[in-house]
C-alpha cells in the first residue's frame, strides 16, 4: 500500500473517531440537559439559568459531583479529561451555585462575578471543548439571560443602599454607612479588645496584632504572641471584617464571635489555658464586672466576652473616597485612579475581590495559573494547606479566604504568609499566579493608585454606635 493511501486511511480513521466521539458527546450532553430540565426549580428564572448552564455542560469541569461519560476513560482522552477537570475545579466550583438555583437561596457573590466575566469575555465553554461538544456554546439569548439574572441577583441581595444607579450592578459595592449594633455591648467589647488580661501573662491584647492605628494589622510577617512566639500566618485586618463570609485565612470561624474566641486560648497567641483563667482575672475588676453584668446578667462567660468583642468589631468600618465615588461623587477619583479601577475589573481581579469589602466572599487557590509556592522559595508549612486544614478535602489544598482590599495600602506585608512587602509586587504576583497575565508597569501603577483609594477613615465606635 502506498504512503499516500496509508496517510489517507489514517486520516479517515481520525475523522471517523472524531465524528464518533463528538456524536456520542452530543447524545450524552443533550440527554443530560433534557433530563435535568425536568427537575423542579423554585422559580422560572432559576430553571432557565440552570438549563443554560446544563446545556453548555459547565458541570463537566466545574462540578465535584459529575460522573464523566464512558468515552472519558479511553487512553489519551482520560488524561486530557482529568487535566481539564482539575483545571476547571481550580478556577471555579459550580456546586454551590447549582444548590442555590435548586433551593432558592442567594447565589454566592463571587460565583456570579465569575459567570459574568466569562460571559462578557466569551471564554466559556472553551473552543476546544465546543469542538467536541457540539451542543454547547452560549447563544446571544443565553448571554443576555445570564447577565440579566446576575443584575437581578445583585439588585436583590448585594447592592448597597445609596449606591449610584450607574454602579448598582458592579461586582464591588460601597460600604454601608453603618451596621446595627448594641452600644452597650460595643463599649464593653472595645474595652475587652484592648485588654491584655485575655492573655496568660497579661501582655497581649486583640489590639496587639490588630492595631486600629495601623490598618487593623501589626505590619509583621507573622504576629508575635505570648513570650514572643510567632504565629503561622500573617494577621488579617480586623477592619470591615464583619462583611467577610467567614473569618481567618482558612475560614475556620463562621462569625466574628467565633473568631474572637480563637486567639485567647491559642497556645501561641494569647496562651490562656481556659476561659475560667481569663474570667478569674476580669472578676477582680469590680467596676468592669459591674458594667459587664448590667449588660450581661449571666455575668462573665466566654460566650459573653466574645459576643461583646464581636459587637465592637462590627463598628470597625472605614469608608473611603472610593465609596463616595460609588455613591455618585464623580470627582472623588482622578483619571489615574479611574483607569486603575477599570483595569482591576478588566483583569478579573473583581471576580474574587467582590462585594463591599472587595473580598472575603470565597476561598480561592493560591497559585491557580502558576506555582506560587515553588516560586516563593520557602518550605511549605501546615498553614500553607489553607482551607484543607479545616475541611480535610484535597480539593481545598492551598485555598484561602480572599482578603478584603480595603486599607490594603496600610496592611503590608501581603498574602497569608506575609511574603511580599510591596503593594506593586503584590499586584504583579496576583496577576501572574491567579490570572496568568503579566501587567505593564503603567497598568500596575494605575491599579495601585486605585487600591489606595480604598484607604478609609475609622470613626471610633462610641461615636457611631447606637
N, C-alpha and C positions, 0 to 999 in steps of 0.2 A: 504494500500500500504506500502510495506516495506521501511525502511530507505534507503536501497541501491537503490531501484527504484526511490525514491524521489531525491536522490543525482544525479542519472543518468539523470533523467528528467531535473533537474535544470541545470546540466552541458550541456545537449543538447540544452536547451533554450539559455544559454550563448553563445554557439558555433554558433547557428543559428543567434543570434543577432549580434555577431561579424562579421560573414560572410555577413550578410545583410548590415551592416554598411560599411564594407570595400568594398563590391561590389558597393554600392551607391557612395561611395567616388571615387572609380576607374572611374566609368562612368562620374561623375561630373568633376573630375580633367582632364581626357583625353579630354573631350568635351571642357572644358575651354581652355586648351592648344592648341587644334586644331583650335578653333575659333580665339584665339589671334594671332596665327601664320599667319592668313590671312591678318592681318593689315600690311600696308606698313611700311618699315623702311628705313632710309637714306642710309644704306649700308648692304651688305650681312652679314658682321661681326656683325653689330648691331642686325640684325634679328636673327642670330644664338644665340647670347648671351641672347637676350630676350627670345627666345624659351627654352633655357636651364633653365633659372630662372622660367619660367612658368610651364615647365614640372615637376619641382621639387616643385611647389606650394609655392614658397617663399612668395607670396602675402598673403597667409593665415594669417600669424602672423606679417608680416613686412610692410604691406601697410595700410594706413589710409582709403583707398577707397574701400576695399574689402567687399562685402556682402557675409557672410558665407552661406554655403548650408543649406537646411532646417533641416537636422538632428542635426545641431549645436544648435537648440533651444530646444532639448529634455532635460528633467530633468537630472541632473548629467553631461551630455555632455555639456550643456550650461555653467555651472560653470567652467568646465575644459577648454573649448574653450576660455572663457573670460580670464582666468588666463594665458593661453598660448599667447593670443594676447597682453595682457598688458605687459607681459614679453618680447615678441618679439619687440614691439614698444619701450620699454625702452632701448633695446640694439641697435636697428638699424631700421631706417625707410627707406624703399627702394624706395619711391615715386620719389625722385629727380633722382635716378639712372634710373628708368624707363623713366622719362621725357627726360633725356639725350639720351637714346637709341632711343626714338621716334623722337626727334628733331635734332639729330646730334650734340648736344652741348657737351662740355667737361664734362666727368663724374667726380663728386666730388672726391677729392683725398682721403679723409677718407673712402669713400664708397668702393673704390677698395681695400683699405688696409684691410677692414673688410671681403670682399669677399675672398681675398687671404688667410686670416687667417683661415677661416672656411674650405676652400678647402684643405689647407695644413694639417690641423688638423683633417679633416674628421668629423667635428661636426655638419654639416648641410646637409640635414634635420636630426633632431634628430631621434634616433632609435625608440622611442615611436610613433613618427609621421609616420615613414615609415611602422610601423606595421599595421597601418590602411590605409595609403595612399600607396597602392601597386605600383602605377606607378612612385613613387618618388625614389630618390637615385641617387647621381651623379655617372655616369659611368666613367671609366678611360678616355674615349674620352671627356666627359663633363669637367672633371678636367683639362685636357691638353688644351682644348679650352679656358676655363676661364683664366688660368694662362698665356696663350699666348696673350690673349686680354689685360689683365692687363699690361703685359710688353709693348705691343704696345701703350697703353694709356700713360704710364709713359714716354716712349721714345718720344712720340709726344708732350706731354704737360707739363711734370713735371721734367724731368731730367735736371739738371743744366749743362750749357756749361762747359766743362772741367772736369766733373766728371769721375773718373776711370771707365772703362768698367765693372769692377767687381762689381761696386755699382750703375750702371745706373738704375737697376731695384729694388733698395732698396726703402722702403717706406719713408725714410728720405734722404735728399739731402744736398750737401754743399751750403753755401750762394753764391749767385752771387758776383762777385768781385766788382760790382758797380751797381747803379741804375741811369738811365739818369735823370739829374736834370738841372735846370737853376741856374747857380752860383750866379747870381744877386739876384734872389729870395731867394736862400739859405742864403745869407748874411743878408738879411732883416729878414728872418724867425728866424735866430739864435739870432738876437738882440731881437726880439719880444718874443721868447721862454723864455728869461731871464729877461723880462721887467715886473716889478711888477705893472706898471701903468695899466695893464689889469684888476687889481682887484680894488674894490671900494675904499679901503683905502691905496692902493699903498704898500701893504706888501707881497702879494703872487704872484708869477710868475708860469709859467708852470714848471720851474726847481725846484720849492719848493717841489713838490711831485714827480718829475721825475728827480732826480739828475743824471747828467751824470757821476759823480764820485762814485755813489752808485748803479750801476747796472740798472739805469733808473727808480728807485723807491725811496721811502723815508724810507723804512725799518720800517714802522709803521703798526700796525694792521689796523688802519683806518687813513686816511690822515686828517691833520688839515687845515682848511680853514680860511677865514677872521674871526677875533675875536676868534680864537681857536675852532670854530665849527668842529665837526667830521663828515666826510662823512660816507656813509652807507657800503662801501666795501673797500677792500684792493686795493691800487693803482697798476695797472698792469704796467709792464715795457714798456717804450717808445722805447727801443732798438729793432730793427728789426720788429717793428710794421707794417711797410709798407707791409709786406708779409701776414698779417692776412686778412682773407676774410671779416672781419667786425671788428669794434672797440667797446670797453667797454666789460665788462663781459657779458652783456645781448645783445650785438650786435646791440644796438640802432643806431649806426652810421655806415654807409656803407663804409665810406672813412676816411682817415686821416684828411682831411679838415673838414668833418662833426664832427669828434671827437674834433678837435681843437676849434670848435665853442661852445662846451658844457660848459666847466668849467668857462669861463669868465662871463657867465650870470647865472650860478648856484648859488642860494642864500646861499648855504653852503660853496662852494669852493671859488670863486673869488668875487661873490656877486655884480658885476656891474649890474646896472638896465637896461642898454641898450648899444648898440654899439655907439650910439651918445655920451654917457657919456665917454666911453673909447677914442673915437676919439677926443673929446674935449681936453683931456689931451695930446694926442700924437701930435696934431696940434700945440701945444705950443712949441714943439721941432722943431725949424726951420731947423736945419741941417738934422735931421732924416726925416722930411717931404720932404725936397728937394731930398734926396736919394730915398725915397719911391715913389715919383711922377715920378722920372726918369724911374722907372721900371713899375709902375702902373699909367699911365697917368690919369686915372679916379680919382686918389687920394685915400684918406683913406675911406675904406668901410669895413664892417665886412667880406664880401666875400674875399676881397683882403688881409686882415690881416690873415685870416685863410688859404688862399692859400699859403702865404709866410711861415707860420709856418709849414704847411704840407710839403712844398718843403724841408725845413730844416730837418724835421723828416725822410724824405726818405734817408738821408745820415747817419742815426744813425745805422750803420751796425757794427757787432762785430765778424769778422772771428776768428776762434779758431783752436786749434790743431785737433779737430775732422774734420774740413773742410779739413785740409791738408791730413788727413788720407783718406777721401773720394775722394780726388783728386789724390791719388796714393802713398802717403808717408807712407809706411808700418811701419816705425819706429816712427811715430808720437804718437802712443798709446802703452802703456805697456800691459803685459799679463793680469793684473787685469782689466784694463780699457776695453780691448777687450772682456774679459769674461762678463763684465757688459753690453756691447753693445749687445752681443748675448742674454743675459738674458732679456734685455729690449725688444727685439723682441720676444723671446720665451714666455714671459709673457703677450704678446699682448699690451704692452704699445704703440707700434708703429702702432696700429690700430686707435688711436686717435691723438697721438703726431707725426703727419706726416709732410712731406714737409721740406722746407728749414728752417723753424722756429721751427720744431718739435712741432707743434701745431698751433692753430689759424685757423683751416680749417673746424671746425664743432662745433656744440653745443652738449654737452653730459650731461646726468643726473648725478648729484652729489648724488651717492648712488644707483648705478644700482643693486648691489648684496648684499646690506645691508643698513640699515637705518642710514646714516651718521648723519643726523640732530638729531636723538634721542640720538645717542652716544655722540654728541658734548656737550650736556648738557646745551645749551643756548636756550632761547626762540627764536622762529622763527621771522624773520624780513621781511619787504617788500622786501628788497634786496635779501633775500633767494629764492624768487619766480623766480629769474633769467629771462630767456628768455620770460617767460609768462607775465612779466610786459610790454613787447613790443607787443607780438602777441595776448595776452589775450586768448591763446589756452591752455586748461587744460593739453594737452599732453606735453607742454613746461615747465610745473611747475618743478622747481629745475634743469633746464637745464642751462648750462653756456658755453660760448665760451671756448674751450680748450686753456689753456695758453701755449704760447711758452716756451720751456725749456731752451733756450739759456740764459746763465748767471744765471741759477737758483741757483747756489751756493751763489750768492750775493743778491738774492731778497727776503729773508725771511722777515716777516712771509709769510706762504703759504696759498693758496686757496682764493676764493673770499671773505671769511670772516676773513682772516688773523689769523686763529685759531691755526695753527701749526707753531712752531718756528724752529723746527729742520728738516733738509732735510731727514735724515734717517727715522724719523717718518712720514714724508710726503709720502715717498716711501711705507712704511708699510701700511699706510691708503689707498693709491690708490690701492694697491694690494688687500686689504680687501674689500673695498667698490665699486670698479669699476670692478675688475676681479673675486673676490670671492676666493682668494687664500691667504695662509699665507706663506710668504717668510722666508727662513732661514736667520739668521744674516749674514752668509757668502754671501748669494745672495744679501741681502740689501746693504752690504758694497761694493760689486762689482758694483751694479747698481749706487750707489752714486759716486763711482770712475769714472764711465763712464760719469755721469752727470757733473762732474767737468771739463771734457774735453771740455764742451760747454762754459766755461768761455772764453770770447773773448777779443779782443783788439779794442777799438774805436779810430779811427783816426779823429781828429777834421775836421769838414765839409769843412772849407775853404781850407784845404789842398787837398781835394779829389774832390770837386765839379768842374764841367767843363761845 
